[in-house]
Amino acid sequence: MGINTESDIEANLQIGPTDQGFVRIFIEGEGIEIPMDFDPEEAEEIAEEIRAAAATARQMAK
């Protein structure tokens, strides 16, 4: 499965700070839970990548 492959799998996404000073991205769906912890700098890099992808997607939709 790649970035352009559609799927019928449903999942919930939660993002928030942990009590240990990390940012957690938590994915839950169909019997699986995936907690991913990042230090604040890594989380900011991920946020920048998401913003860049959103901008590109917006341009492609025009």
Secondary structure as the mmCIF struct_conf table of DSSP 4:
data_model
#
loop_
_struct_conf.conf_type_id
_struct_conf.id
_struct_conf.beg_label_comp_id
_struct_conf.beg_label_asym_id
_struct_conf.beg_label_seq_id
_struct_conf.end_label_comp_id
_struct_conf.end_label_asym_id
_struct_conf.end_label_seq_id
TURN_TY1_P TURN_TY1_P1 ILE A 3 ASN A 4
STRN STRN1 ASN A 12 PRO A 17
TURN_TY1_P TURN_TY1_P2 ASP A 19 GLN A 20
BEND BEND1 GLY A 21 GLY A 21
STRN STRN2 VAL A 23 GLY A 29
TURN_TY1_P TURN_TY1_P3 GLU A 30 GLY A 31
STRN STRN3 ILE A 32 PHE A 38
HELX_RH_AL_P HELX_RH_AL_P1 PRO A 40 ALA A 61
#
